[in-house]
Amino acid sequence: MPSRRDFLKTSMLAAGALAAPRFAAATAVPSKGALPGAEGARVISTWDFGVPANRAAWTVLARGGNALDAVEQGAQVPESDLANHSVGKGGYPDRDGHVTLDASIMDGDGRCGAVACLENIAHPIRVARRVMEATPHVLLVGDGALQFAREQGFHEENLLTPEAEKAWHEWLRSAKHRPVANSENADYHRSLRGGHDNHDTIGMLAVDAHGHLAGACTTSGMAWKMHGRVGDSPIIGAGLYVDGEVGGATSTGVGEEVIRNAGSFLVVELMRQGRSPQEACEEAVRRIVKKRPDGAKEMQVGFLALRRDGAVGAHAIQRGFTYAVCDATKQDGLFASPSVYATSFS
């Protein structure tokens, strides 16, 4: 199966000609000729590994299931993928060799749950949902999150795979940490990290056939991060936000910048004020760039938004941010997001 890098090398060469029309197709409202039980349903997610995640979510939506179950189901696909080094049990560890996972889930009615710095549990998205449904809290972290997972009957396992451990030992030779998120210039950025991908979050948003919205976000965070570091993914309003009256948004990239701008909440609020999903994502990215005009040239942040009627928007700082769209008319749609910068760093 081709990697995201292979996809980018083959398809981004024609980005100038293809991105606009392909994106326009993605933003259309789902066709009225939907499958039985799935009319109006749609699921979207970040990056190319969102395609198989969307397929799993679609198995729920296609039979008339609810959006919350769909995003939980879909998010578990990259969490289980050992070849994915930025999500779940295949994730790269922190600088001390610990694989720590973050996840959040949110329903359109405002209910939400999250875990951060969770070790030894392969599916943090499932634990996040249990936090939402079985506790009065929103966020559990570290040892407390693990204790809760144990009490809920989750199976513990060593998440440091042989491949991730090998990469960690290679990194230890220089122990240099420069967090740069994946973009079209990933090969250049890989050289800065000793040849290894850093991180990509999967954020997923869905609207079901009943018009209900939900979202999920899960990641292993930055490779070689400081132990205890938490990015935007488990922070409601930063990495994920859903409002059933408006729509939802999720983010990917350097989480610290998303947190500083309450990014996903901002996108949803802009949609509430009347901006399209695309316009809202563009404005959120512009605010980050405006605050960090120099640093923004070497980092990636992207936003993905889904309005209640199924319209989609996406925007990023750098070229190379891809997202997947799945509905009754197309199950494997993969699109290139517009971006602020088109500068090559090679």
Beta strands, then each sheet from edge to edge (+ up, - down):
strand 1: 42-46
strand 2: 101-107
strand 3: 112-118
strand 4: 139-141
strand 5: 202-207
strand 6: 213-219
strand 7: 240-243
strand 8: 247-253
strand 9: 301-307
strand 10: 312-318
strand 11: 322-327
strand 12: 330-336
strand 13: 339-341
sheet 1: 4+ 3+ 2- 6+ 5- 1+ 11- 12+
sheet 2: 7+ 8- 9+ 10- 13-
end
